Amino acid sequence: MSAKRIARYGLLTALALALSYAESLLPSPGVPGVKLGLPNLVVVFALYRLGTVDAWALSLARVLLASVLFGNGVGLAYSMAGAVLSLSVMCLLKKSGRFSETGVSVAGGVAHNAGQVLVAVLLLETTRLAWYLPVLCLSGTVAGVLIGVVSALLVKRVPEFKS
């Protein structure tokens, strides 16, 4: 792996971690589990600019490092489930060529929330939590639009990375 590629990974991982931390400082909108998904800016950017493998590496590194630095083991389970389902859906939709960055981001936001609800249902052994999914789908859609629009702008305006 080239020094430039390692530096790129380091820079984007640090940016995603900084956005995770910044998001943790934002006041809660009063609805548990609702977040903007700021670190997903880096993941969507990487998916479109660098490719699937790099987006996976950055996403997984960010989730692991953010959990170690700012979270706990249970939070890791929720974050990892959300990130894996979200990025899986985003990769499939991007590959189809039928969706814009914003559409891919919206689907990723909704999938992230679905993954977290699934983990909650499994860990807490109750399906009663499924009622909360529509609330999280709505918030995931709104956040996905915002993150998708900004990501699309970044993909267009940030110069190409040279290997």
C-alpha positions as CSV (number, residue, x, y, z in Angstrom):
1,M,0.0,0.0,0.0
2,S,1.4,3.4,-1.0
3,A,2.2,6.1,1.5
4,K,-0.4,8.4,-0.2
5,R,-3.1,5.8,0.3
6,I,-2.2,5.3,4.0
7,A,-2.2,9.0,4.5
8,R,-5.6,9.2,2.7
9,Y,-7.1,6.5,5.0
10,G,-5.7,8.3,8.1
11,L,-7.1,11.7,7.0
12,L,-10.5,10.4,6.2
13,T,-10.7,8.2,9.3
14,A,-9.7,11.1,11.5
15,L,-12.3,13.3,9.8
16,A,-15.0,10.6,10.4
17,L,-14.0,10.4,14.1
18,A,-14.0,14.1,14.5
19,L,-17.5,14.2,13.0
20,S,-18.6,11.4,15.4
21,Y,-17.3,13.4,18.3
22,A,-18.9,16.6,17.1
23,E,-22.2,14.8,16.6
24,S,-22.0,13.5,20.2
25,L,-21.8,17.1,21.4
26,L,-24.9,18.2,19.6
27,P,-28.0,18.4,21.8
28,S,-30.5,15.5,21.4
29,P,-33.6,16.4,19.5
30,G,-35.6,14.7,22.3
31,V,-36.1,11.5,20.4
32,P,-33.7,8.6,21.5
33,G,-31.6,7.3,18.7
34,V,-32.1,10.2,16.3
35,K,-28.8,11.6,15.0
36,L,-27.7,13.4,11.8
37,G,-25.2,10.8,10.9
38,L,-22.4,13.3,10.2
39,P,-19.7,10.6,9.9
40,N,-21.6,9.1,7.0
41,L,-20.5,12.2,5.0
42,V,-17.1,10.5,4.9
43,V,-18.4,7.1,4.1
44,V,-20.6,8.3,1.2
45,F,-17.8,10.4,-0.1
46,A,-15.4,7.4,0.0
47,L,-17.9,5.1,-1.6
48,Y,-18.3,7.5,-4.6
49,R,-14.7,8.8,-4.8
50,L,-12.6,5.9,-3.7
51,G,-14.7,2.8,-4.1
52,T,-16.4,0.0,-2.2
53,V,-13.4,-1.5,-0.5
54,D,-12.1,1.8,0.8
55,A,-15.6,2.8,2.0
56,W,-15.8,-0.5,4.0
57,A,-12.4,0.0,5.5
58,L,-13.2,3.6,6.6
59,S,-16.6,2.7,7.9
60,L,-15.5,-0.2,10.0
61,A,-12.4,1.6,11.3
62,R,-14.6,4.6,12.3
63,V,-17.1,2.4,14.1
64,L,-14.5,0.5,16.0
65,L,-12.4,3.6,16.9
66,A,-15.4,5.7,17.9
67,S,-16.7,2.9,20.1
68,V,-13.4,2.6,21.9
69,L,-13.0,6.3,22.3
70,F,-16.5,7.5,22.9
71,G,-18.7,4.5,23.6
72,N,-18.9,1.0,25.1
73,G,-19.4,-2.6,24.0
74,V,-23.2,-2.5,23.7
75,G,-22.9,0.7,21.7
76,L,-20.5,-1.1,19.4
77,A,-23.1,-3.8,18.7
78,Y,-25.7,-1.1,17.7
79,S,-23.2,0.9,15.7
80,M,-21.7,-2.0,13.9
81,A,-25.1,-3.5,12.9
82,G,-26.2,-0.1,11.6
83,A,-23.0,0.6,9.7
84,V,-22.9,-2.9,8.1
85,L,-26.5,-2.9,7.0
86,S,-26.3,0.7,5.9
87,L,-23.1,0.3,3.8
88,S,-24.4,-3.0,2.3
89,V,-27.5,-1.3,1.1
90,M,-25.6,1.8,-0.2
91,C,-23.1,-0.4,-2.1
92,L,-25.9,-2.3,-3.8
93,L,-27.9,0.8,-4.7
94,K,-24.8,2.6,-6.0
95,K,-23.8,-0.5,-8.1
96,S,-27.3,-0.5,-9.6
97,G,-26.6,2.9,-11.1
98,R,-30.2,4.0,-10.6
99,F,-29.8,6.2,-7.5
100,S,-28.0,9.5,-6.9
101,E,-25.7,10.1,-3.9
102,T,-28.7,11.5,-2.1
103,G,-30.9,8.5,-2.8
104,V,-28.1,6.1,-1.7
105,S,-27.6,8.1,1.4
106,V,-31.3,8.1,2.3
107,A,-31.5,4.3,1.9
108,G,-28.3,4.0,4.0
109,G,-29.8,6.2,6.8
110,V,-33.0,4.1,6.9
111,A,-31.0,0.9,6.8
112,H,-28.7,2.1,9.6
113,N,-31.7,2.7,11.8
114,A,-33.3,-0.7,10.9
115,G,-30.1,-2.5,11.8
116,Q,-30.0,-0.8,15.2
117,V,-33.6,-1.7,15.9
118,L,-32.9,-5.3,14.9
119,V,-30.0,-5.5,17.4
120,A,-32.2,-3.9,20.1
121,V,-35.0,-6.5,19.4
122,L,-32.4,-9.3,19.6
123,L,-30.5,-8.0,22.7
124,L,-33.6,-7.1,24.7
125,E,-35.6,-10.1,23.4
126,T,-38.7,-8.2,22.6
127,T,-40.4,-7.3,19.4
128,R,-42.2,-4.4,21.0
129,L,-39.3,-2.1,19.9
130,A,-40.4,-2.5,16.3
131,W,-43.0,0.2,16.8
132,Y,-40.1,2.7,17.0
133,L,-38.9,1.9,13.5
134,P,-41.3,4.3,11.7
135,V,-40.0,7.2,13.8
136,L,-36.4,6.2,13.0
137,C,-37.2,5.7,9.3
138,L,-38.5,9.2,9.1
139,S,-35.4,10.6,10.9
140,G,-33.2,8.4,8.7
141,T,-34.8,9.8,5.6
142,V,-34.4,13.4,6.7
143,A,-30.8,12.9,7.8
144,G,-30.1,10.9,4.6
145,V,-31.2,13.7,2.4
146,L,-29.1,16.3,4.3
147,I,-26.0,14.0,4.3
148,G,-26.6,13.0,0.6
149,V,-26.9,16.5,-0.7
150,V,-23.6,17.6,1.1
151,S,-21.9,14.4,0.0
152,A,-22.9,15.0,-3.6
153,L,-21.4,18.5,-3.4
154,L,-18.2,17.1,-1.9
155,V,-17.9,14.4,-4.6
156,K,-18.3,17.1,-7.3
157,R,-16.0,19.8,-5.7
158,V,-13.2,17.9,-4.0
159,P,-10.4,17.2,-6.5
160,E,-9.7,13.7,-7.5
161,F,-7.3,11.7,-5.3
162,K,-4.3,10.6,-7.2
163,S,-2.8,7.2,-6.1
